[in-house]
Amino acid sequence: MELFKLEIVTPTGVIFDNEVKQVTLPGAEGEFGVLPRHAALVSLLETGVIVIDKADGSEVAVAINSGYVKVEEEKTTCIVDGAVAISGDDSDLAKAIEEAKKLLESAKASSTVIATAVSKIERVGKA
């Protein structure tokens, strides 16, 4: 199984740095997926949810409010203004979902984009 390195960086530091199978990103023109050996690109990221398929088969969601992504064949780097990771045990998960909702609702994006992202966060919380 091929993997690639994914980094998600905020102004306060790195919140994710690991090998992954796939990542789905909320691009300016819509969601897009990145797999190992993806063609190089740079794109704006909009308010939404980054969905990460980790090497162990688990899934992590990260709510973001905006940023950029640089994709290379072996590494993808997301530089975002604000982010909240949705993972952990039940008590941490509920707190993270609430923080993610606040982050998304504070973003200057359309209400449709925010509603879609909040819905995705709630769905991840139930999984």
Buried (B, 14 or more C-beta within 10 A) or exposed (E): EEBBBBBBBBEEEEBBEBEBBBBBBBBEEEBBEBBBEBEEEEBEBBBBBBBBBBEEEEBBBBBBBBBBBBBBEEEBBBBBBBBBBBBEEEEEBEEBBEBBBEBBBEBEBEEEBBEBBBEBBEEBBEE
